[in-house]
């Protein structure tokens, strides 16, 4: 029994890095979400302060729009976007397709994650500060098992 406990104690650090990287990615995503929420709340507070300081009757409420970056984003043309951004290409991905067929249809993934026996092709594009378009294709034995169509995160 003591040997089993000792073996488990020694093996535990080997499994921790994979879990840590997942937790780190999740924490980074949570931080980006919180930053977006703080930005919206800051704008709301600024609008409320401006209305409270204005003389006379209160003006009607204005919609909250995201703050614009002081650095304009470079214009994007359809040629500069990766193939996988086209939603029609994702509709063509079906369970059972080979990895080669997926890459042929969507283009090379932004990154991959390997967790035996699965391999996940990750597709992500930064849209703006703290906004990402991300989707993935999960494979087992080089065949598609599931598809997550890109969504804004």
C-alpha positions as CSV (number, residue, x, y, z in Angstrom):
1,X,0.0,0.0,0.0
2,X,2.8,2.4,0.9
3,X,4.4,1.7,-2.5
4,X,1.2,2.6,-4.3
5,X,1.0,5.9,-2.5
6,X,4.6,6.6,-3.2
7,X,4.2,5.8,-6.9
8,X,1.1,8.1,-7.1
9,X,3.0,10.9,-5.3
10,X,5.8,10.5,-7.8
11,X,3.5,10.3,-10.9
12,X,1.3,13.3,-10.0
13,X,3.7,16.0,-11.2
14,X,3.8,14.4,-14.6
15,X,0.1,14.8,-15.1
16,X,0.0,18.3,-13.7
17,X,1.5,20.3,-16.7
18,X,-1.3,19.3,-19.1
19,X,-3.9,20.3,-16.5
20,X,-2.1,23.5,-15.7
21,X,-2.0,24.6,-19.4
22,X,-5.7,24.0,-19.7
23,X,-6.3,26.0,-16.5
24,X,-4.0,28.7,-17.6
25,X,-5.9,29.0,-20.9
26,X,-9.2,29.1,-19.1
27,X,-7.9,31.8,-16.7
28,X,-6.7,33.9,-19.6
29,X,-10.1,33.7,-21.2
30,X,-11.8,34.6,-18.0
31,X,-9.5,37.7,-17.6
32,X,-10.3,38.8,-21.2
33,X,-14.0,38.5,-20.4
34,X,-13.6,40.5,-17.2
35,X,-11.7,43.2,-19.0
36,X,-14.5,43.5,-21.5
37,X,-17.1,43.7,-18.7
38,X,-15.0,46.3,-16.8
39,X,-14.7,48.4,-20.0
40,X,-18.5,48.4,-20.5
41,X,-19.2,49.2,-16.9
42,X,-16.6,52.1,-17.0
43,X,-18.4,53.5,-20.0
44,X,-21.7,53.3,-18.2
45,X,-20.3,55.1,-15.1
46,X,-18.9,57.8,-17.4
47,X,-22.2,58.3,-19.1
48,X,-24.1,58.4,-15.8
49,X,-21.6,61.0,-14.4
50,X,-21.9,63.1,-17.5
51,X,-25.7,63.1,-17.2
52,X,-25.6,63.9,-13.5
53,X,-23.2,66.8,-14.1
54,X,-25.3,68.3,-17.0
55,X,-27.6,71.2,-16.0
56,X,-31.3,71.0,-16.7
57,X,-33.4,67.9,-17.4
58,X,-31.6,64.6,-17.9
59,X,-30.9,63.7,-21.5
60,X,-32.2,60.4,-22.8
61,X,-30.0,57.4,-22.2
62,X,-27.5,56.7,-24.9
63,X,-26.6,53.2,-25.9
64,X,-23.3,51.9,-24.6
65,X,-20.8,51.4,-27.4
66,X,-17.4,49.8,-27.0
67,X,-14.5,52.3,-26.6
68,X,-12.5,52.7,-29.8
69,X,-8.8,52.0,-29.7
70,X,-6.6,55.1,-30.3
71,X,-4.8,53.0,-32.9
72,X,-7.0,52.2,-35.8
73,X,-7.0,48.6,-36.9
74,X,-5.6,48.0,-40.3
75,X,-8.3,47.5,-42.9
76,X,-9.0,43.8,-43.7
77,X,-9.7,42.6,-47.1
78,X,-11.2,39.3,-47.9
79,X,-7.8,38.2,-49.3
80,X,-6.2,38.8,-45.9
81,X,-8.7,36.6,-43.9
82,X,-7.9,32.9,-43.5
83,X,-10.1,30.4,-45.3
84,X,-11.5,29.0,-42.1
85,X,-13.4,32.3,-41.4
86,X,-15.9,31.4,-44.1
87,X,-18.9,29.8,-42.4
88,X,-19.8,27.8,-45.5
89,X,-16.5,25.9,-45.2
90,X,-17.4,24.8,-41.6
91,X,-20.7,23.4,-42.8
92,X,-18.8,21.1,-45.0
93,X,-16.9,19.5,-42.1
94,X,-18.5,16.2,-41.1
95,X,-17.7,13.4,-38.6
96,X,-15.5,10.8,-40.2
97,X,-13.6,13.2,-42.5
98,X,-9.8,12.8,-42.5
99,X,-7.5,15.3,-41.0
100,X,-6.1,16.0,-44.4
101,X,-9.6,16.8,-45.8
102,X,-10.2,19.2,-42.9
103,X,-7.0,21.0,-43.5
104,X,-7.7,21.1,-47.2
105,X,-11.1,22.7,-46.6
106,X,-10.3,25.1,-43.7
107,X,-6.6,25.6,-44.1
108,X,-3.9,25.0,-41.6
109,X,-5.0,25.4,-37.9
110,X,-3.7,28.2,-35.8
111,X,-2.6,25.7,-33.2
112,X,-3.1,22.1,-32.2
113,X,-3.7,20.3,-28.9
114,X,-2.8,16.6,-28.5
115,X,-4.4,14.7,-25.7
116,X,-4.0,11.0,-26.5
117,X,-5.9,9.5,-28.2
118,X,-7.4,12.8,-29.4
119,X,-6.0,15.7,-31.5
120,X,-7.7,19.0,-31.7
121,X,-7.2,21.5,-34.5
122,X,-7.7,25.0,-33.1
123,X,-8.6,28.0,-35.3
124,X,-8.5,31.5,-33.8
125,X,-8.4,35.0,-35.0
126,X,-8.1,38.2,-32.8
127,X,-10.9,40.5,-34.0
128,X,-10.1,43.4,-31.7
129,X,-8.8,44.1,-28.2
130,X,-10.0,41.2,-26.1
131,X,-12.3,39.7,-28.8
132,X,-11.5,36.5,-30.6
133,X,-13.2,34.3,-33.2
134,X,-12.4,30.7,-32.3
135,X,-13.5,27.2,-33.4
136,X,-12.0,23.7,-33.3
137,X,-12.2,20.3,-34.9
138,X,-11.5,17.2,-32.7
139,X,-10.0,14.1,-34.3
140,X,-9.5,10.6,-33.2
141,X,-7.4,8.2,-35.3
142,X,-7.0,11.1,-37.8
143,X,-10.8,11.2,-38.4
144,X,-13.2,14.0,-37.3
145,X,-15.3,13.2,-34.2
146,X,-16.6,16.6,-33.4
147,X,-16.8,20.2,-34.7
148,X,-17.1,23.5,-32.8
149,X,-18.1,26.1,-35.3
150,X,-16.3,29.4,-34.6
151,X,-18.0,31.8,-32.2
152,X,-17.0,35.2,-30.9
153,X,-15.3,35.0,-27.5
